[in-house]
Amino acid sequence: MIKPLNNYIVIKLIEREEKSIVMLWDKEEDRYYADRAIVVEIGNEVEEIKNGDKIVFNKFTDLEVDILPKDQRLLEVNNVIGVLE
């Protein structure tokens, strides 16, 4: 396991059902995709999110780290769109 620093979090990806695709558009009408995950570990500067939260984040902004399991990624908290309830 890796302990993220500052404003990074470790996430575990949630497999998406084909029906529930979340798509967002920016002002220039370029497509952005969102993905879902569960927060596994948080950095010391993260205040809004806690371990176990289910989140939606900007896809393709996560970092794959070879020492983490294949379904876990490192993500900067600024790329989190929201917390699922």
C-alpha positions as CSV (number, residue, x, y, z in Angstrom):
1,M,0.0,0.0,0.0
2,I,1.1,3.6,-0.6
3,K,0.3,6.5,1.7
4,P,-0.6,9.5,-0.6
5,L,0.8,12.9,0.3
6,N,-0.8,16.3,0.2
7,N,-3.9,16.5,-1.9
8,Y,-3.7,13.0,-3.5
9,I,-6.0,10.0,-2.8
10,V,-5.8,6.3,-3.6
11,I,-9.0,5.0,-5.3
12,K,-10.4,1.6,-6.1
13,L,-12.2,1.6,-9.4
14,I,-15.8,0.5,-9.5
15,E,-16.9,-1.5,-12.5
16,R,-19.5,0.4,-14.5
17,E,-22.8,-1.0,-15.7
18,E,-23.4,-0.3,-19.4
19,K,-26.6,1.6,-18.5
20,S,-24.9,4.1,-16.2
21,I,-22.5,6.1,-18.4
22,V,-21.8,9.6,-17.0
23,M,-20.8,12.1,-19.6
24,L,-19.9,15.8,-19.1
25,W,-19.2,18.6,-21.6
26,D,-17.1,21.7,-21.2
27,K,-17.7,25.1,-22.7
28,E,-15.8,24.2,-25.9
29,E,-18.1,21.2,-26.4
30,D,-15.2,18.7,-26.1
31,R,-16.4,15.5,-24.4
32,Y,-15.1,14.5,-21.0
33,Y,-15.9,11.2,-19.4
34,A,-16.4,10.5,-15.7
35,D,-15.7,7.3,-13.8
36,R,-16.6,6.0,-10.3
37,A,-14.4,4.7,-7.5
38,I,-14.2,4.1,-3.8
39,V,-11.6,6.1,-1.8
40,V,-9.1,3.8,-0.2
41,E,-6.6,6.2,1.4
42,I,-6.3,10.0,1.6
43,G,-3.4,12.5,1.7
44,N,-2.8,14.7,4.7
45,E,-4.3,17.9,3.0
46,V,-7.6,16.2,2.0
47,E,-10.6,17.4,4.0
48,E,-13.8,17.0,1.9
49,I,-13.4,13.3,1.2
50,K,-12.9,10.4,3.6
51,N,-12.0,6.7,3.3
52,G,-14.8,4.6,1.9
53,D,-16.6,7.5,0.1
54,K,-17.8,6.6,-3.4
55,I,-16.8,9.3,-5.8
56,V,-17.1,10.4,-9.4
57,F,-13.9,11.7,-11.0
58,N,-12.6,12.9,-14.4
59,K,-11.6,9.9,-16.3
60,F,-8.0,9.8,-17.7
61,T,-6.8,12.0,-14.8
62,D,-5.8,9.1,-12.5
63,L,-2.2,7.7,-12.3
64,E,-1.5,4.0,-12.5
65,V,1.2,3.1,-10.1
66,D,2.9,-0.3,-10.5
67,I,3.1,-1.0,-6.8
68,L,-0.7,-0.7,-6.4
69,P,-3.2,-3.5,-7.3
70,K,-4.5,-3.3,-10.9
71,D,-7.9,-1.9,-9.8
72,Q,-6.4,0.9,-7.7
73,R,-5.1,4.3,-8.9
74,L,-3.6,7.5,-7.5
75,L,-5.7,10.6,-8.1
76,E,-5.4,14.3,-7.3
77,V,-8.4,15.4,-5.3
78,N,-9.0,18.4,-7.7
79,N,-10.1,15.8,-10.3
80,V,-13.0,14.6,-8.1
81,I,-16.4,15.9,-9.4
82,G,-18.5,14.8,-6.5
83,V,-19.3,12.2,-3.7
84,L,-22.1,9.7,-4.4
85,E,-24.7,9.3,-1.7
